[in-house]
Amino acid sequence: MKDKESTILFLDDQGQEIEFMVLEQTTLAGTNYLLVADSVEEDGTVLIMKEISLDGEYVSYEIVEDEEELEIISKIFNELIEDFDLTV
């Protein structure tokens, strides 16, 4: 059973909706970050997304692609989640 509060819809470049499960959330230097996965299976995709804008009740996120930022945030998520090893 899915908890809708723990999922996020992401629009890809073609405008198709992709649903991600939110595994964890953190804030660093005033920026909100989400650790999301498209599947609970081992071969699923895991991404780190950061909040880029807040418009009323809608929030926009983008995938973190900067290597240095990814390394810093992945270390934080590794500390927050037991038995989880996120490597960049």
Contacts in CASP RR format, 6 or more apart in sequence:
PFRMAT RR
TARGET T0000
AUTHOR 0000-0000-0000
METHOD contacts of the structure
MODEL  1
MKDKESTILFLDDQGQEIEFMVLEQTTLAGTNYLLVADSVEEDGTVLIMK
EISLDGEYVSYEIVEDEEELEIISKIFNELIEDFDLTV
2 21 0 8 1.000
6 21 0 8 1.000
6 22 0 8 1.000
7 19 0 8 1.000
7 20 0 8 1.000
7 21 0 8 1.000
7 22 0 8 1.000
8 19 0 8 1.000
8 20 0 8 1.000
8 22 0 8 1.000
8 34 0 8 1.000
8 36 0 8 1.000
8 49 0 8 1.000
8 61 0 8 1.000
9 17 0 8 1.000
9 18 0 8 1.000
9 19 0 8 1.000
9 20 0 8 1.000
10 17 0 8 1.000
10 18 0 8 1.000
10 19 0 8 1.000
10 20 0 8 1.000
10 36 0 8 1.000
10 49 0 8 1.000
10 61 0 8 1.000
11 17 0 8 1.000
11 18 0 8 1.000
12 18 0 8 1.000
18 38 0 8 1.000
19 38 0 8 1.000
20 36 0 8 1.000
20 37 0 8 1.000
20 38 0 8 1.000
20 47 0 8 1.000
21 36 0 8 1.000
21 37 0 8 1.000
21 38 0 8 1.000
21 40 0 8 1.000
22 34 0 8 1.000
22 35 0 8 1.000
22 36 0 8 1.000
23 35 0 8 1.000
23 36 0 8 1.000
23 37 0 8 1.000
23 46 0 8 1.000
23 77 0 8 1.000
23 81 0 8 1.000
23 84 0 8 1.000
24 34 0 8 1.000
24 35 0 8 1.000
24 77 0 8 1.000
24 80 0 8 1.000
24 81 0 8 1.000
25 32 0 8 1.000
25 33 0 8 1.000
25 34 0 8 1.000
25 35 0 8 1.000
26 32 0 8 1.000
26 33 0 8 1.000
26 73 0 8 1.000
26 76 0 8 1.000
26 77 0 8 1.000
26 80 0 8 1.000
27 33 0 8 1.000
28 72 0 8 1.000
28 73 0 8 1.000
28 76 0 8 1.000
31 50 0 8 1.000
31 51 0 8 1.000
32 50 0 8 1.000
32 51 0 8 1.000
33 48 0 8 1.000
33 49 0 8 1.000
33 50 0 8 1.000
33 51 0 8 1.000
33 64 0 8 1.000
33 73 0 8 1.000
33 76 0 8 1.000
33 77 0 8 1.000
34 48 0 8 1.000
34 49 0 8 1.000
34 50 0 8 1.000
34 51 0 8 1.000
34 61 0 8 1.000
35 46 0 8 1.000
35 47 0 8 1.000
35 48 0 8 1.000
35 77 0 8 1.000
35 81 0 8 1.000
35 86 0 8 1.000
36 46 0 8 1.000
36 47 0 8 1.000
36 48 0 8 1.000
36 49 0 8 1.000
37 44 0 8 1.000
37 45 0 8 1.000
37 46 0 8 1.000
37 47 0 8 1.000
38 44 0 8 1.000
38 45 0 8 1.000
39 45 0 8 1.000
46 86 0 8 1.000
47 63 0 8 1.000
47 64 0 8 1.000
48 63 0 8 1.000
48 64 0 8 1.000
48 70 0 8 1.000
48 73 0 8 1.000
48 74 0 8 1.000
48 77 0 8 1.000
49 61 0 8 1.000
49 62 0 8 1.000
49 63 0 8 1.000
49 64 0 8 1.000
50 61 0 8 1.000
50 62 0 8 1.000
50 64 0 8 1.000
50 69 0 8 1.000
50 73 0 8 1.000
51 59 0 8 1.000
51 60 0 8 1.000
51 61 0 8 1.000
52 60 0 8 1.000
52 61 0 8 1.000
52 62 0 8 1.000
53 59 0 8 1.000
53 60 0 8 1.000
54 60 0 8 1.000
64 70 0 8 1.000
64 73 0 8 1.000
67 88 0 8 1.000
70 88 0 8 1.000
71 88 0 8 1.000
74 86 0 8 1.000
74 87 0 8 1.000
74 88 0 8 1.000
77 84 0 8 1.000
77 86 0 8 1.000
78 84 0 8 1.000
78 85 0 8 1.000
78 86 0 8 1.000
END
